Amino acid sequence: MLAINGGTPVLDEDAIAPWPEVTDADRDAVLRALDRSTPWRWPLEDVQELEAAWAEHSGARFAVAANSGTAALHMAVAATSIGPGDEVLVPADTFLASATCVLQANAVPVFVDVDPATYNIDPTKIEQHITPRTRAIIAVDLNGLPADYDALHAIADKHDLIVIEDGAQAHGATYRGRPVGSLGHLAGCSLNGSKCLSALSEGGLFTTDNERWHQNALRVLMFGDEIRGKTREYNARIMGWNYRLHSLAAAFARSQLERLPAMSQVRSTNGDYLAKSLMGVPGIRPPTVPDGSTHVYFFFPALVEPEAIGLDVDVEAFRLAVKAALRAEGVPLDEWQRVPVPGQTLFQEMRGYGRGCPWTCGHSATQTPYDPDAYDVATDICRRRLVLGSSTSSFGPPNGMRLMNEYAEAFHKVLAEHQADLVDLTMRFAAAD
Ligand SMILES: *Cc1c(COP(=O)(O)O)cnc(C)c1O
């Protein structure tokens, strides 16, 4: 019997180990940083060590630690002097921060639909959005799968655009053998506690090979003023913020980074195995991984397809039923974003900085409002998506094959073995609507 109808759940309450896994090495690293962090001076050693280690891991020439992924992305946009009047292409389905980093620089995000197989920005739909004002493409490695950088760089080279990688969900993944963090001309990654490389709380990482952009990023990080290694002038040369990372967070992330290759391997193996186990389960579409890439499953997105079991109902009712039934089995599936980013109020009402900025500040081309229905693939994904992953349903170690087999068993139970009960449940959700 389905657990939602009183049966025994497939998963025990303690079946899933939370992310990140904290080891004695992590504890020692944080305690050591505690003793090294006073007196305060900048940059603190633990921050510098994290930067050096991330530069080495990612293969980027320069890495700068920041206090969030959002900050690191803003540093990337601001470092290239993108500003009023400029347009930046952003995938329509991503986390908000991939687009607000453009607004933060007073430039205009222009959204591009995503690819139906990879869920990343669709290179074949980019050129139709390029105008003389376009300066950059923000490529997001969504869910833990790198975007298609060969195609993106070919377009960028042709139109003289900058490629900014949002690698916030994908540390440890690779594209044609190259690591996330150096797949664009600049990158911003997140160290938020849920992410594949975690600072436990908050943090971010900026990278580039370009010396000038590196120098600019350092000024954006710190009041527009100091550049490391020089005497502080107390003279702001550009707009700057205070994006500096906490030393204890840096030490924790640095310690986790030592294990990132091993942890990413476990994530990939787990997610690939589950995706394979769910192939052929009716009513659900597991993610696929293109040749040449690895996927680290920050999210494991499963798209619900009631049509596949001949159900002619509102997709939302089916999604609610699948979610409720699987959650009762102990699988903590959840929705993620319900609409593409341009559908959010900030964009629909063009709030930005207020009074029309940046859209009608005088520098931008006149902008028509964002059409929330102009992104068919992104809209469809947002309607159908349920995700596993993140912090409470992690694909990272110590979770392994035992958990993946339990997840798979629960999906089979709900969608295949007890399909009639699932249909009943769907009808109840549809009637309640
Ligand atoms: C988490 C995330 C960010 C923002 O990172 P924070 O550290 O939370 O500020 C940006 N882009 C994507 C795709 C993310 O998932």
The ligand as a Tripos MOL2 file, in Angstrom:
@<TRIPOS>MOLECULE
LIG
   15    15     1     0     0
SMALL
NO_CHARGES

@<TRIPOS>ATOM
      1 C1         22.7220   29.7430   -5.3430 C.3       1 LIG1
      2 C2         22.8090   30.3790   -6.6760 C.ar      1 LIG1
      3 C3         23.2960   31.6870   -6.8710 C.ar      1 LIG1
      4 C4         23.5570   32.6280   -5.7380 C.3       1 LIG1
      5 O1         24.4690   32.2040   -4.8090 O.3       1 LIG1
      6 P1         24.3440   32.6990   -3.2910 P.3       1 LIG1
      7 O2         25.6150   32.2220   -2.6740 O.co2     1 LIG1
      8 O3         23.1400   32.0630   -2.7120 O.co2     1 LIG1
      9 O4         24.2780   34.1880   -3.3130 O.co2     1 LIG1
     10 C5         23.4450   32.1420   -8.1590 C.ar      1 LIG1
     11 N1         23.1180   31.3870   -9.2180 N.ar      1 LIG1
     12 C6         22.6260   30.1350   -9.0770 C.ar      1 LIG1
     13 C7         22.3150   29.3560  -10.3050 C.3       1 LIG1
     14 C8         22.4440   29.6000   -7.8010 C.ar      1 LIG1
     15 O5         21.9330   28.3780   -7.6720 O.3       1 LIG1
@<TRIPOS>BOND
     1     1     2 1
     2     2     3 ar
     3     2    14 ar
     4     3     4 1
     5     3    10 ar
     6     4     5 1
     7     5     6 1
     8     6     7 2
     9     6     8 1
    10     6     9 1
    11    10    11 ar
    12    11    12 ar
    13    12    13 1
    14    12    14 ar
    15    14    15 1
@<TRIPOS>SUBSTRUCTURE
     1 LIG1         1 GROUP 0 **** ****
